[in-house]
Every structure is written in structure tokens, then in C-alpha cells.
């Protein structure tokens, strides 16, 4: 972020949220971006369909280069730039990428080692996170911890919810946080947003599900503005129809995801969402259509 010029090329190590966000910023400024990822997919931890679509879109529009299933073995630099050497996890074949800069985006850790916690007797776990109980109180009575220094997603709005929780708890109220319903957003373009469980998580748990997907390409508003990439995916319980997860990639989905959060907070069914009137033409119609697709496979505009 302190670079004084736009680099001609950048190698990004890690195809997670931060790597793709910062990589796409540089790509839109004209930088050639190559991404090296240890896993076999991008946006690990999110619904697999989102990662597949994101990879396709970034390759098509921003000319991203992706090298999945590769383990970085060395990074060297000199006055000319950097060299990143990686080995394929499939056949052990090595490759070397040369670029002006290398961005390492393979995870974050809490900044707790300089807070003087030991002076107060506050305990941290083996990953440097401050340990708290169910009320976000540390082992030291009256000392609370929230946000990036405790376990869970490192999200500003998650920290906000926790801060509100602590304030309400301190004055004797009975607050509650449903961590399953804190949305996650990837600020690329198109944007990515999700809440609830992924299809992979639900299948692994043996939960009977039904899935409805609706592409933005079929919406008049998306076609009018040229933002036709992406889709909305609604996952509901096969027997009760309760919505268990909503995953989307496309224009303005960072804003649209709030509709899914509200619906799931009140345990809405896919049919509940499908019967709510959505203004036309809007991007939010994709939520209604995906819910219709999950309800007896009957979207209106497909």
C-alpha cells in the first residue's frame, strides 16, 4: 500500500480473500497478477461454487494467472525484482515466476504480543488469541476482549457485534450473537458475499438439502448495466425448507447479503423469501429467483 508507482507485475501468494482483493486492485490499474495457491481452489472456506466463478471471472476480465496446487519453495529478491519458485503438488514439477513485487497473503494472526497482557495476567492460546468465556470475558474478571484478538472471523462487523454484546452484558442485559449469521464479504469486483453454511459443510454433516441458483445474467437490471457475471445460491433444508445458507457473487452483493441475513435470523423458508415482492428491475430480484429455484425449481425468469 506504500508503493509510489503501479508495478508492472506482482506475484500473490495465497488465493484467499486478501490476496484476491489486493491482487484485483493492482490488476485494474494495469498490473499483471499471478496467484500461487497451495490448495486446489480459490477462496478456501467459502462455498466451492463461489471460488469457481471468481476464478473464471478474474481470468476473463483481469487476465489473472492462477497456479493452484502449488507449494512455494523460495522467494528471493534483488534490485530487479523478485523470483518466486513453487513446486506442483501433483507432479513435483518446479516453476519460477518473476515480478516487480511479491505479496504474501497466506493468513493473519492477532497482534497481542505487544499489549502487555502478561502484566495483567490475561491468558492467550497457542495462536496468540485472547481466551474468553461465552460472555467474551477473559480469565481476569472485568477484562473483556473482542474482534481480531479473539477467536473467530477477523471482520469489522463481527467486532462491532461483540462490542455491543459486551456493553449490553455489562449493564445487566442478556445479549446474544449468532456467529453463524455474521456475513462474510470479499471486496473484489464482482463482489462475493455469504452467510450460513456452505453446501460442502451441509453435505459433510449429512444434512438433507436442496439448492437453488439464479444467474445475474438473466436479470434485466444486470444486463442494462453490463454486470452479468455471478449468481445467487440459496441452500434450504430438504424437509423443512428452512434456509441454511445463501452464497452470492455479483454486482452489489455486499449490500444484498443483508436480505439473506434478516431472513435467516427469523428462520425463513425458501418459500417465504420467494413470496416477498422485490422491486423490478433490481439486482435483489436474484435472491427471490434463487429462492424460487430452491422451492420446487420454479424460478420465473429462467
N, C-alpha and C positions, 0 to 999 in steps of 0.2 A: 504493500500500500504506500510505501515511501519512494517508489520508483519515480524518477524525474522524467522518464521517457516511456513510450509504449514499446515494449520489446517485440522483436520480430518473431521470436519463438519462445515457448515455455513448455516444460515437461511438468505435468502434475502427477504426483504420486498419491494415489487414492482417489477412487471414483465415488466417494460419498458426497454428502450434502455440501460441505465446504469446498471440496475440490471442484465439483461441477459448478457451484455458484461463482467462485472466483475465476475459474477457467473460462466460463462463458462471458464474464465481463471483459477479459482480455481478448477473447475471440471476436467480440463485437467491435473492438477497437482496431481489429486487423491483425492480431497476433495468431500465429499458427500454434495450436494447442494439441499436445499429445498426452494422453492419460494412460498411466500404468496402474493396473489394479490386480491385487493378489487373488481375489475371488473371481468367479466366472460370470458376474453380473455387476451392474452399477446400482447405486442407491441400495446397498445391502441393508436388510432390516425392514424395508418398505415392501409393499405388495409387488410381486415379481412383474406383473403387467406394467406397472409404472416405470420400472427400470428399463424394460424392453422398449417402451415407447420413447422414453427420454433419450436413450442411446440412439435410436433411429433418427429422432428429430435433430439432435446435436450433430450427428454425422451429415445429415442432409443440408441443414441450413448454415451451420457454423464450421463445417469441414473438420470437426474433431477427429483425431485419430485415437482409437481405443486399442489397448493391448491388455486384454483380460487374461486371467490365469497366468500371470507373470509375477515372479518374485524379484524384487530389486536386490541386486548383489553389491552394487557400489555406486557412489555418486562422487565425482571429482569435479573440481573447478579450477580455472586459470583465468588469465586476462581476457581470453577469447570467449569464455562462457562456461557451460557445464557439460559433463558427459554422464549419462545415466545408463548403467548396464543392468539388464534384467534377464532372467532365465525362465523359459517356459516351464510351467509345472506339468505339461503334458509330455514333452519330449526332451526336456533339458537343453533345448537349443537356446543359445545366448543371442541377445541383440543389444545394440548400443544406440542411444538417442542423443543427439547433440542439440543444444538450445542455448539461448541467452541466459535463461534463468530456470531454476527448478523450484517448484512449490511442493512442499511436503505437507500433505493433508490426510494424515492417517489416524487422526483421533485427537481428543482433547483430554486434559486432566485438570482437576481443581487446583487453584492456586491457594494452597493452605499452608505451605511450609514456611511462609514469612509472616504469618499472622500472630505469632506468639501464643498459639493455642496451648502449648505446653506450660506456659506460665499460669494459665487459668485452669489447667487440668482437664481441658476438653479433649476427648478421645477422637482419633481418626482411624479409619480402617486401613487395610493394606494397600488401597488405591488412593489414599490421601483424602478421602471423603470424610466429612464430619459425621459421626454417628449420631442418630437421633431416634427418639421413640415415635409412636404413632401420632404424637402431637407436635412433632418437629422440635422437641426439646432435647438438648444434649444431656450427657451424663452429669453436667453441672446444673443444678436446679436454678431456673430463671434465665438460663442462657439458651437461646434458640438459634437455629440455623436454617437457611432457606436457599433455594436457587442452585447455582452451579457447584456450590461446595458440598451439597448433599447428593445422595443417590438419585437416579432418575435422569430424564432428558434435560439437556442444557438448553432450555428455552426461556426467553424473557417472560412469556406469558405464564409459564409454569411457575416461575419465581414470583410473579405477581399474585397468582392464586395462593401460593404458600405464605406470602407476606400478609395477605388479607386474612388467611386462616389463623396465623399466629396472633394478629391484632384482636380478632374476634375471640379467640380462645383466652387471651389474657384478661378480657373483661367478663369472662364467665359465660360466653355464648357456646353453642355446640356446632361449630362449623364442620364442613365436610368437603373433601376433594375427591373426585372420581378421576384418578390418573388415566384410566382407560379412555376418557373422553377429552383429554387435552390434545388438540390437533397439532400435527407437525406440518411444516411448510418448507418447501425448497424454493428459494427466490431466484430461479432461472427464468428464462422465457422460452417456451411456455412455463408457467409455474406448476408446481406439484403440491398437492395437499392431501392429507389423510387423517382419519380418526377411527378409532376402534381397532378391531382385529383384522389381520391380513387373511387372504384366502389360504395361504400356506399354514398359518398358525391354527386356523379353524380345522383344516383337514388333519393336521397332525394331532389335534385334540380329539378327533373323531366326532366333531360336531356336524350334524346333517345341515347342509346349506344349499341355497340356491343363489345364483348370481345373475345380475342384470347389468349390461353395459350399453352405453349410448355414446356414439361419437359426436364430437362438436361439429364435424363436417356436415352433419345432417341438419344443423340449426341455421335458420335464416340470418340471425344476428352474427354468427361466426363467419358465415360466407360473405356477408356485407363488409365486414372489417378485415377479412382475409386471415382471421385467426382460426384456421380449421384443424389444426393439429390437436390430438388428445381425445380424451373421453372421460366420462364419469362412470364409476363402477360401484354398484350397491350390492352388498352381501347381506342376505337375510337368513334367519333360521328356517329350515325347510318345513318344519311343522308348525311353529308359532308365527312365522312371518316377521318376527322382531328383527329390526335392522341391527346387525352386529359389526358392520364396518362399511365405511364409504371412502373410496380412493379415487382421486381425480388428477388429471394433468391437462392443462389448457390455459387459455386466457382468463385471468381474474379468479382462478380457483382459490387463491389465498383468501379472497373475500367470500367466495361461495361456500367454502367448507363450514362456515358458521351455521348455515342452514342444517347441515347434517349433524352438527354438534347439538343443536337445540332439539332436533328430532330424536336423537339417541338419548339425550338427557331425560326425556319424557317417555322413553321406551316405545317410540313409534314403530309401527309396522311399515313394511314397504308399501302396502296398500294405502296406509294413512298418508304417506308422502305423495303417492300417485294421485290422490284425490284433492290435493291442495292446488288452488289456482295459481299459476305462475304467469306473470306478465309476458306478453309477446310483442316484439321479439326481444329476448334476453338470453344471456348465457346460462342463467339459472334454470331455464327450461330443461337443460340436460339432466338435472337432478330428478325432476319429475319423470322424464322419459326413462332414465335408468331404473327408477323405482317401478315404473310400469313394466319394464323388461324383466324385473325380478318377480313381478306379480303375474304369473301365468303367461309370461313372454308376450306382452301386448303393447309395446311402445306405439305411439300414434304416428310418428314421422319416420318410420323405417319400413 
